[in-house]
Amino acid sequence: MANKYAPLENYLRDLPENQKEVRFGFRQIERILNDKLPSSAYEYRQWWENEKEGNHVNARSWLKAGWKIDEVNFKDKWVRLVRQ
């Protein structure tokens, strides 16, 4: 099965090396993925944790691209990533 989050990983890899942070609205991520985020992404900080272990294929996608989650804003539905 293909990794649903590969398009996000590729998008992040393609950002200019001098770009140190990026902010995405949840809907923007869904457009990149061409798929909906799970409801847990809209509700739980744990979904956005920078974990490489377990079933966190979402986190592995941004971590493998060299980024990590820095801040999540559930009220306004956006996330900020910073380059590692």
A tleap script that builds the chain and sets N, CA, C and O, in Angstrom:
source leaprc.protein.ff14SB
mol = sequence {
  NMET ALA ASN LYS TYR ALA PRO LEU GLU ASN
  TYR LEU ARG ASP LEU PRO GLU ASN GLN LYS
  GLU VAL ARG PHE GLY PHE ARG GLN ILE GLU
  ARG ILE LEU ASN ASP LYS LEU PRO SER SER
  ALA TYR GLU TYR ARG GLN TRP TRP GLU ASN
  GLU LYS GLU GLY ASN HIE VAL ASN ALA ARG
  SER TRP LEU LYS ALA GLY TRP LYS ILE ASP
  GLU VAL ASN PHE LYS ASP LYS TRP VAL ARG
  LEU VAL ARG CGLN
}
set mol.1.N position { 0.838 -1.178 0.000 }
set mol.1.CA position { 0.000 0.000 0.000 }
set mol.1.C position { 0.891 1.251 0.000 }
set mol.1.O position { 1.868 1.328 0.745 }
set mol.2.N position { 0.549 2.193 -0.818 }
set mol.2.CA position { 1.314 3.433 -0.912 }
set mol.2.C position { 1.096 4.274 0.347 }
set mol.2.O position { 0.038 4.219 0.973 }
set mol.3.N position { 2.095 5.032 0.691 }
set mol.3.CA position { 2.017 5.904 1.863 }
set mol.3.C position { 1.171 7.128 1.524 }
set mol.3.O position { 1.525 7.921 0.652 }
set mol.4.N position { 0.069 7.267 2.213 }
set mol.4.CA position { -0.835 8.405 2.001 }
set mol.4.C position { -0.119 9.745 2.163 }
set mol.4.O position { -0.503 10.734 1.539 }
set mol.5.N position { 0.915 9.781 2.996 }
set mol.5.CA position { 1.579 11.033 3.325 }
set mol.5.C position { 2.824 11.308 2.481 }
set mol.5.O position { 3.528 12.289 2.723 }
set mol.6.N position { 3.099 10.462 1.503 }
set mol.6.CA position { 4.248 10.678 0.609 }
set mol.6.C position { 4.175 12.026 -0.119 }
set mol.6.O position { 5.211 12.673 -0.266 }
set mol.7.N position { 3.008 12.478 -0.581 }
set mol.7.CA position { 2.970 13.790 -1.239 }
set mol.7.C position { 3.415 14.933 -0.326 }
set mol.7.O position { 4.033 15.889 -0.795 }
set mol.8.N position { 3.111 14.847 0.958 }
set mol.8.CA position { 3.561 15.865 1.906 }
set mol.8.C position { 5.073 15.790 2.075 }
set mol.8.O position { 5.750 16.818 2.091 }
set mol.9.N position { 5.602 14.584 2.199 }
set mol.9.CA position { 7.049 14.409 2.304 }
set mol.9.C position { 7.747 15.007 1.082 }
set mol.9.O position { 8.739 15.723 1.218 }
set mol.10.N position { 7.234 14.713 -0.094 }
set mol.10.CA position { 7.833 15.229 -1.330 }
set mol.10.C position { 7.741 16.752 -1.401 }
set mol.10.O position { 8.689 17.419 -1.814 }
set mol.11.N position { 6.609 17.287 -1.000 }
set mol.11.CA position { 6.421 18.742 -1.006 }
set mol.11.C position { 7.463 19.409 -0.105 }
set mol.11.O position { 8.089 20.398 -0.486 }
set mol.12.N position { 7.634 18.852 1.091 }
set mol.12.CA position { 8.594 19.429 2.033 }
set mol.12.C position { 10.028 19.297 1.521 }
set mol.12.O position { 10.834 20.213 1.689 }
set mol.13.N position { 10.342 18.183 0.908 }
set mol.13.CA position { 11.686 17.981 0.341 }
set mol.13.C position { 11.987 19.007 -0.752 }
set mol.13.O position { 13.132 19.426 -0.922 }
set mol.14.N position { 10.962 19.404 -1.482 }
set mol.14.CA position { 11.144 20.315 -2.613 }
set mol.14.C position { 11.237 21.786 -2.211 }
set mol.14.O position { 11.521 22.635 -3.056 }
set mol.15.N position { 11.005 22.097 -0.949 }
set mol.15.CA position { 11.123 23.494 -0.511 }
set mol.15.C position { 12.591 23.922 -0.556 }
set mol.15.O position { 13.475 23.091 -0.348 }
set mol.16.N position { 12.865 25.185 -0.820 }
set mol.16.CA position { 14.257 25.660 -0.886 }
set mol.16.C position { 15.003 25.381 0.418 }
set mol.16.O position { 14.446 25.506 1.509 }
set mol.17.N position { 16.258 25.005 0.283 }
set mol.17.CA position { 17.062 24.657 1.464 }
set mol.17.C position { 17.196 25.810 2.449 }
set mol.17.O position { 17.371 25.580 3.646 }
set mol.18.N position { 17.118 27.040 1.965 }
set mol.18.CA position { 17.268 28.182 2.867 }
set mol.18.C position { 15.973 28.508 3.615 }
set mol.18.O position { 15.970 29.365 4.498 }
set mol.19.N position { 14.884 27.838 3.271 }
set mol.19.CA position { 13.621 28.043 3.989 }
set mol.19.C position { 13.675 27.237 5.277 }
set mol.19.O position { 13.832 26.016 5.245 }
set mol.20.N position { 13.547 27.903 6.389 }
set mol.20.CA position { 13.718 27.268 7.700 }
set mol.20.C position { 12.403 26.918 8.387 }
set mol.20.O position { 12.399 26.134 9.336 }
set mol.21.N position { 11.290 27.482 7.928 }
set mol.21.CA position { 9.993 27.131 8.504 }
set mol.21.C position { 8.910 27.292 7.450 }
set mol.21.O position { 9.069 28.005 6.459 }
set mol.22.N position { 7.818 26.610 7.698 }
set mol.22.CA position { 6.666 26.695 6.805 }
set mol.22.C position { 5.408 26.504 7.656 }
set mol.22.O position { 5.396 25.725 8.609 }
set mol.23.N position { 4.370 27.221 7.295 }
set mol.23.CA position { 3.096 27.096 8.002 }
set mol.23.C position { 2.043 26.671 6.994 }
set mol.23.O position { 1.911 27.268 5.925 }
set mol.24.N position { 1.294 25.629 7.349 }
set mol.24.CA position { 0.226 25.112 6.504 }
set mol.24.C position { -1.089 25.142 7.265 }
set mol.24.O position { -1.134 24.807 8.449 }
set mol.25.N position { -2.151 25.540 6.594 }
set mol.25.CA position { -3.480 25.287 7.115 }
set mol.25.C position { -3.789 23.810 6.932 }
set mol.25.O position { -3.253 23.170 6.028 }
set mol.26.N position { -4.637 23.273 7.771 }
set mol.26.CA position { -4.994 21.859 7.646 }
set mol.26.C position { -5.558 21.564 6.260 }
set mol.26.O position { -5.255 20.525 5.674 }
set mol.27.N position { -6.370 22.465 5.740 }
set mol.27.CA position { -6.960 22.270 4.397 }
set mol.27.C position { -5.879 22.274 3.323 }
set mol.27.O position { -5.976 21.540 2.339 }
set mol.28.N position { -4.857 23.093 3.506 }
set mol.28.CA position { -3.756 23.120 2.539 }
set mol.28.C position { -3.037 21.769 2.519 }
set mol.28.O position { -2.673 21.275 1.452 }
set mol.29.N position { -2.836 21.183 3.675 }
set mol.29.CA position { -2.222 19.852 3.738 }
set mol.29.C position { -3.113 18.843 3.018 }
set mol.29.O position { -2.619 17.973 2.301 }
set mol.30.N position { -4.409 18.962 3.207 }
set mol.30.CA position { -5.326 18.046 2.522 }
set mol.30.C position { -5.236 18.202 1.005 }
set mol.30.O position { -5.346 17.218 0.273 }
set mol.31.N position { -5.039 19.415 0.539 }
set mol.31.CA position { -4.860 19.618 -0.913 }
set mol.31.C position { -3.565 18.977 -1.398 }
set mol.31.O position { -3.532 18.377 -2.473 }
set mol.32.N position { -2.506 19.101 -0.616 }
set mol.32.CA position { -1.230 18.473 -0.973 }
set mol.32.C position { -1.395 16.959 -1.029 }
set mol.32.O position { -0.875 16.302 -1.931 }
set mol.33.N position { -2.115 16.417 -0.067 }
set mol.33.CA position { -2.330 14.969 0.003 }
set mol.33.C position { -3.372 14.477 -0.993 }
set mol.33.O position { -3.415 13.294 -1.331 }
set mol.34.N position { -4.207 15.395 -1.455 }
set mol.34.CA position { -5.373 15.024 -2.260 }
set mol.34.C position { -6.239 14.021 -1.492 }
set mol.34.O position { -6.774 13.065 -2.053 }
set mol.35.N position { -6.352 14.277 -0.198 }
set mol.35.CA position { -7.115 13.404 0.690 }
set mol.35.C position { -7.366 14.158 1.993 }
set mol.35.O position { -6.664 15.121 2.302 }
set mol.36.N position { -8.342 13.730 2.737 }
set mol.36.CA position { -8.677 14.344 4.025 }
set mol.36.C position { -7.722 13.865 5.112 }
set mol.36.O position { -7.274 12.718 5.101 }
set mol.37.N position { -7.421 14.749 6.039 }
set mol.37.CA position { -6.734 14.348 7.256 }
set mol.37.C position { -7.741 13.611 8.141 }
set mol.37.O position { -8.939 13.880 8.059 }
set mol.38.N position { -7.282 12.702 8.972 }
set mol.38.CA position { -8.217 12.041 9.885 }
set mol.38.C position { -8.754 13.039 10.910 }
set mol.38.O position { -8.126 14.064 11.176 }
set mol.39.N position { -9.894 12.738 11.470 }
set mol.39.CA position { -10.484 13.645 12.457 }
set mol.39.C position { -9.553 13.866 13.646 }
set mol.39.O position { -9.580 14.933 14.259 }
set mol.40.N position { -8.736 12.881 13.978 }
set mol.40.CA position { -7.805 13.028 15.100 }
set mol.40.C position { -6.797 14.150 14.853 }
set mol.40.O position { -6.313 14.750 15.813 }
set mol.41.N position { -6.466 14.451 13.594 }
set mol.41.CA position { -5.546 15.540 13.286 }
set mol.41.C position { -6.152 16.888 13.653 }
set mol.41.O position { -5.431 17.844 13.939 }
set mol.42.N position { -7.464 16.959 13.644 }
set mol.42.CA position { -8.173 18.200 13.980 }
set mol.42.C position { -8.409 18.350 15.481 }
set mol.42.O position { -8.818 19.413 15.948 }
set mol.43.N position { -8.147 17.273 16.239 }
set mol.43.CA position { -8.526 17.274 17.644 }
set mol.43.C position { -7.399 17.008 18.628 }
set mol.43.O position { -7.462 17.475 19.765 }
set mol.44.N position { -6.373 16.272 18.226 }
set mol.44.CA position { -5.397 15.776 19.200 }
set mol.44.C position { -3.975 16.169 18.846 }
set mol.44.O position { -3.507 15.933 17.733 }
set mol.45.N position { -3.309 16.762 19.796 }
set mol.45.CA position { -1.896 17.133 19.633 }
set mol.45.C position { -1.044 15.896 19.339 }
set mol.45.O position { -0.060 15.980 18.604 }
set mol.46.N position { -1.418 14.759 19.908 }
set mol.46.CA position { -0.640 13.536 19.727 }
set mol.46.C position { -0.498 13.165 18.254 }
set mol.46.O position { 0.514 12.588 17.858 }
set mol.47.N position { -1.499 13.489 17.440 }
set mol.47.CA position { -1.419 13.150 16.021 }
set mol.47.C position { -0.251 13.873 15.368 }
set mol.47.O position { 0.331 13.374 14.405 }
set mol.48.N position { 0.092 15.039 15.885 }
set mol.48.CA position { 1.150 15.872 15.315 }
set mol.48.C position { 2.502 15.661 15.979 }
set mol.48.O position { 3.460 16.353 15.634 }
set mol.49.N position { 2.611 14.730 16.918 }
set mol.49.CA position { 3.878 14.487 17.600 }
set mol.49.C position { 4.938 14.031 16.596 }
set mol.49.O position { 4.626 13.385 15.596 }
set mol.50.N position { 6.167 14.369 16.874 }
set mol.50.CA position { 7.296 14.023 16.010 }
set mol.50.C position { 7.846 12.649 16.400 }
set mol.50.O position { 8.982 12.538 16.860 }
set mol.51.N position { 7.040 11.613 16.216 }
set mol.51.CA position { 7.421 10.258 16.599 }
set mol.51.C position { 7.729 9.420 15.373 }
set mol.51.O position { 6.964 9.395 14.408 }
set mol.52.N position { 8.863 8.734 15.426 }
set mol.52.CA position { 9.263 7.867 14.323 }
set mol.52.C position { 8.777 6.433 14.516 }
set mol.52.O position { 8.755 5.652 13.565 }
set mol.53.N position { 8.393 6.089 15.726 }
set mol.53.CA position { 8.021 4.721 16.054 }
set mol.53.C position { 6.510 4.505 15.938 }
set mol.53.O position { 5.740 5.456 15.805 }
set mol.54.N position { 6.116 3.269 15.991 }
set mol.54.CA position { 4.692 2.937 15.992 }
set mol.54.C position { 4.033 3.141 14.646 }
set mol.54.O position { 4.671 2.988 13.604 }
set mol.55.N position { 2.774 3.481 14.667 }
set mol.55.CA position { 1.969 3.629 13.454 }
set mol.55.C position { 1.917 5.057 12.944 }
set mol.55.O position { 0.985 5.414 12.224 }
set mol.56.N position { 2.860 5.855 13.285 }
set mol.56.CA position { 2.824 7.275 12.951 }
set mol.56.C position { 3.438 7.541 11.574 }
set mol.56.O position { 4.455 8.225 11.461 }
set mol.57.N position { 2.814 6.997 10.539 }
set mol.57.CA position { 3.329 7.208 9.179 }
set mol.57.C position { 3.259 8.679 8.800 }
set mol.57.O position { 4.070 9.154 8.006 }
set mol.58.N position { 2.304 9.398 9.357 }
set mol.58.CA position { 2.211 10.836 9.102 }
set mol.58.C position { 3.470 11.544 9.580 }
set mol.58.O position { 4.058 12.325 8.831 }
set mol.59.N position { 3.888 11.288 10.799 }
set mol.59.CA position { 5.071 11.945 11.358 }
set mol.59.C position { 6.337 11.533 10.615 }
set mol.59.O position { 7.220 12.359 10.381 }
set mol.60.N position { 6.424 10.275 10.250 }
set mol.60.CA position { 7.610 9.839 9.509 }
set mol.60.C position { 7.748 10.594 8.200 }
set mol.60.O position { 8.866 10.807 7.730 }
set mol.61.N position { 6.639 11.005 7.601 }
set mol.61.CA position { 6.723 11.710 6.317 }
set mol.61.C position { 7.432 13.051 6.475 }
set mol.61.O position { 8.309 13.368 5.671 }
set mol.62.N position { 7.085 13.844 7.478 }
set mol.62.CA position { 7.765 15.136 7.623 }
set mol.62.C position { 9.156 14.970 8.231 }
set mol.62.O position { 10.065 15.732 7.903 }
set mol.63.N position { 9.332 13.990 9.107 }
set mol.63.CA position { 10.657 13.771 9.691 }
set mol.63.C position { 11.655 13.293 8.636 }
set mol.63.O position { 12.799 13.747 8.620 }
set mol.64.N position { 11.235 12.380 7.752 }
set mol.64.CA position { 12.125 11.888 6.695 }
set mol.64.C position { 12.499 13.009 5.726 }
set mol.64.O position { 13.569 12.973 5.117 }
set mol.65.N position { 11.631 13.991 5.585 }
set mol.65.CA position { 11.914 15.122 4.698 }
set mol.65.C position { 12.805 16.166 5.373 }
set mol.65.O position { 13.217 17.135 4.735 }
set mol.66.N position { 13.105 15.971 6.674 }
set mol.66.CA position { 13.993 16.887 7.375 }
set mol.66.C position { 13.296 18.005 8.128 }
set mol.66.O position { 13.907 19.028 8.437 }
set mol.67.N position { 12.019 17.813 8.424 }
set mol.67.CA position { 11.222 18.820 9.129 }
set mol.67.C position { 10.639 18.219 10.405 }
set mol.67.O position { 10.562 16.999 10.555 }
set mol.68.N position { 10.229 19.101 11.325 }
set mol.68.CA position { 9.510 18.660 12.518 }
set mol.68.C position { 8.425 19.669 12.845 }
set mol.68.O position { 8.521 20.844 12.488 }
set mol.69.N position { 7.403 19.201 13.522 }
set mol.69.CA position { 6.306 20.063 13.947 }
set mol.69.C position { 6.800 20.939 15.088 }
set mol.69.O position { 7.383 20.454 16.057 }
set mol.70.N position { 6.558 22.233 14.954 }
set mol.70.CA position { 6.955 23.192 15.977 }
set mol.70.C position { 5.746 23.705 16.756 }
set mol.70.O position { 5.825 23.905 17.968 }
set mol.71.N position { 4.639 23.914 16.068 }
set mol.71.CA position { 3.438 24.455 16.718 }
set mol.71.C position { 2.201 24.000 15.967 }
set mol.71.O position { 2.201 23.907 14.739 }
set mol.72.N position { 1.146 23.720 16.719 }
set mol.72.CA position { -0.154 23.366 16.140 }
set mol.72.C position { -1.191 24.294 16.746 }
set mol.72.O position { -1.224 24.487 17.961 }
set mol.73.N position { -2.035 24.866 15.906 }
set mol.73.CA position { -3.094 25.746 16.367 }
set mol.73.C position { -4.429 25.124 15.939 }
set mol.73.O position { -4.813 25.187 14.771 }
set mol.74.N position { -5.117 24.531 16.901 }
set mol.74.CA position { -6.381 23.859 16.590 }
set mol.74.C position { -7.516 24.847 16.358 }
set mol.74.O position { -8.428 24.574 15.578 }
set mol.75.N position { -7.464 25.980 17.022 }
set mol.75.CA position { -8.525 26.980 16.852 }
set mol.75.C position { -8.573 27.473 15.406 }
set mol.75.O position { -9.636 27.510 14.786 }
set mol.76.N position { -7.409 27.851 14.880 }
set mol.76.CA position { -7.341 28.380 13.522 }
set mol.76.C position { -6.950 27.330 12.484 }
set mol.76.O position { -6.880 27.620 11.290 }
set mol.77.N position { -6.698 26.109 12.951 }
set mol.77.CA position { -6.430 24.950 12.082 }
set mol.77.C position { -5.204 25.142 11.186 }
set mol.77.O position { -5.293 25.102 9.959 }
set mol.78.N position { -4.054 25.353 11.841 }
set mol.78.CA position { -2.798 25.413 11.101 }
set mol.78.C position { -1.689 24.762 11.912 }
set mol.78.O position { -1.801 24.555 13.120 }
set mol.79.N position { -0.621 24.451 11.204 }
set mol.79.CA position { 0.547 23.822 11.826 }
set mol.79.C position { 1.804 24.490 11.255 }
set mol.79.O position { 1.855 24.833 10.074 }
set mol.80.N position { 2.812 24.668 12.111 }
set mol.80.CA position { 4.086 25.215 11.669 }
set mol.80.C position { 5.154 24.134 11.804 }
set mol.80.O position { 5.271 23.476 12.838 }
set mol.81.N position { 5.922 23.969 10.740 }
set mol.81.CA position { 7.049 23.047 10.755 }
set mol.81.C position { 8.334 23.842 10.632 }
set mol.81.O position { 8.370 24.894 9.994 }
set mol.82.N position { 9.396 23.322 11.254 }
set mol.82.CA position { 10.712 23.932 11.141 }
set mol.82.C position { 11.684 22.885 10.631 }
set mol.82.O position { 11.558 21.694 10.915 }
set mol.83.N position { 12.655 23.362 9.871 }
set mol.83.CA position { 13.654 22.446 9.321 }
set mol.83.C position { 14.557 21.967 10.446 }
set mol.83.O position { 14.970 22.745 11.307 }
set mol.84.N position { 14.857 20.669 10.425 }
set mol.84.CA position { 15.729 20.085 11.461 }
set mol.84.C position { 17.180 20.363 11.157 }
set mol.84.O position { 18.059 19.951 11.915 }
savepdb mol mol.pdb
quit
